[in-house]
Amino acid sequence: MRHFGHISPAAREGLFHREPSTFTADSPARMLSVALGATLYSPATRPSLAEDVLKQAARGVVSMVLCLEDSIDDAEVTDAEANLIRQFAALAARDAAPGPGPRHEGGAGSTARADVPLLFIRVREPAQITDLVRRLGDSVRMLSGFVLPKFTEERGRHFLEALAEAETACGRRLFAMPVLESPELLHLETRGEILRGIARSVDKYRDRVLALRLGVTDFCSAYGLRRAPDMTAYDVHIVASVIADVVNVLGRADGTGFTITGPVWEYFRRQERMFKPQLRRSPFLEGRAEELRTALIEHDMDGLLREIELDRANGLLGKTCIHPSHVAPVHALSVVSHEEFTDAQDILSPERGGGGVLRSAYTNKMNEVKPHRAWAERTLQRAEVFGVAREDVGFVDLLAAGLTN
């Protein structure tokens, strides 16, 4: 897998000063936690789930969650579990089938295992983890881990113990992605202790916790709120305060923190390929950037773009997505700009090890070596998996390229 691997090598060469690196489900956790990008959720009840997974992979999706929890009715759980077993078996059989070899990047045809997204199952209860791993059998090799809902110290302990048991049973690494969404985390009088408990729990299983996800819809639900399409999660102050506290406790850059992903964006238009008329007229939209920006705003995407930018400004990386049209904007805004990359390299230059202040190569800011070091390190981690744009390439160019498939 690689971000923007669904576009042609020639197109990537034209976009990137440094292309995104390749990775697999067996890559180091540090790399995978950054590489998650736009994690697309899908109900586990979909009868064509295996085909959907491959289709989304061909469009640039690198991580998916197949959901047995809130996205399906309580009465559907048993059938949804059975459907998951069938769909994973179909993916595994296709992976094992003889063929001409891996699909050429950016081309049509079958998807090799390396191009299947990182797949996670969102369960309801801890017992589902061990039961599903047992029922998956050999097809468990297609699974990267589990999403753990309504995570607290007490509830999370049972989930993580079940994950460890399942790992032992199947003999392969399985990651956990806890979802922080319980009302106790939102309520001011219990927030501090709940956060400290979560920190204790995930620290004990640090090598298996890939990322922490925020359940902002549940936060809003506790107060009967729902943000409008022209508002971000950061405009809802009670939600913004929780995000800030979660990052404060669990997202520190001192080696104790975890990757924390951005909240879901709930709004979309019915046509997921809604930008196509604007994008097909020119490969990189020369002189037409403002037209695409207008199209994005007209299609209710301005709020999403602002929220993605605010996610990163507030210490979050990646995003939960419920619609395919959200994936390309998340990935386009995750690419490191040439200016960011240049600043990060200057800050981390060996001759700057003693600290000091230097003028940016772009001559528009001062870089303080010691205070900006953690930012620079995180920027280069993002550059590794999302790439570095060429000096004259911006968000619109990257978005246009990401939507070409």
Secondary structure as GFF3:
##gff-version 3
##sequence-region A 1 405
A	DSSP	alpha_helix	9	15	.	.	.	ID=ss1
A	DSSP	beta_strand	16	18	.	.	.	ID=ss2
A	DSSP	alpha_helix	29	35	.	.	.	ID=ss3
A	DSSP	beta_strand	38	43	.	.	.	ID=ss4
A	DSSP	alpha_helix	49	58	.	.	.	ID=ss5
A	DSSP	beta_strand	63	67	.	.	.	ID=ss6
A	DSSP	three_ten_helix	74	76	.	.	.	ID=ss7
A	DSSP	alpha_helix	77	96	.	.	.	ID=ss8
A	DSSP	three_ten_helix	113	115	.	.	.	ID=ss9
A	DSSP	beta_strand	118	122	.	.	.	ID=ss10
A	DSSP	alpha_helix	126	136	.	.	.	ID=ss11
A	DSSP	three_ten_helix	137	142	.	.	.	ID=ss12
A	DSSP	beta_strand	145	148	.	.	.	ID=ss13
A	DSSP	alpha_helix	153	170	.	.	.	ID=ss14
A	DSSP	beta_strand	175	180	.	.	.	ID=ss15
A	DSSP	alpha_helix	183	186	.	.	.	ID=ss16
A	DSSP	alpha_helix	188	204	.	.	.	ID=ss17
A	DSSP	three_ten_helix	206	208	.	.	.	ID=ss18
A	DSSP	beta_strand	212	214	.	.	.	ID=ss19
A	DSSP	alpha_helix	216	221	.	.	.	ID=ss20
A	DSSP	three_ten_helix	233	235	.	.	.	ID=ss21
A	DSSP	alpha_helix	237	250	.	.	.	ID=ss22
A	DSSP	beta_strand	260	265	.	.	.	ID=ss23
A	DSSP	alpha_helix	276	279	.	.	.	ID=ss24
A	DSSP	alpha_helix	289	298	.	.	.	ID=ss25
A	DSSP	alpha_helix	302	313	.	.	.	ID=ss26
A	DSSP	beta_strand	319	321	.	.	.	ID=ss27
A	DSSP	three_ten_helix	324	326	.	.	.	ID=ss28
A	DSSP	alpha_helix	327	332	.	.	.	ID=ss29
A	DSSP	alpha_helix	338	347	.	.	.	ID=ss30
A	DSSP	three_ten_helix	350	352	.	.	.	ID=ss31
A	DSSP	beta_strand	357	359	.	.	.	ID=ss32
A	DSSP	beta_strand	366	368	.	.	.	ID=ss33
A	DSSP	alpha_helix	373	386	.	.	.	ID=ss34
A	DSSP	beta_strand	388	389	.	.	.	ID=ss35
A	DSSP	alpha_helix	395	402	.	.	.	ID=ss36
###
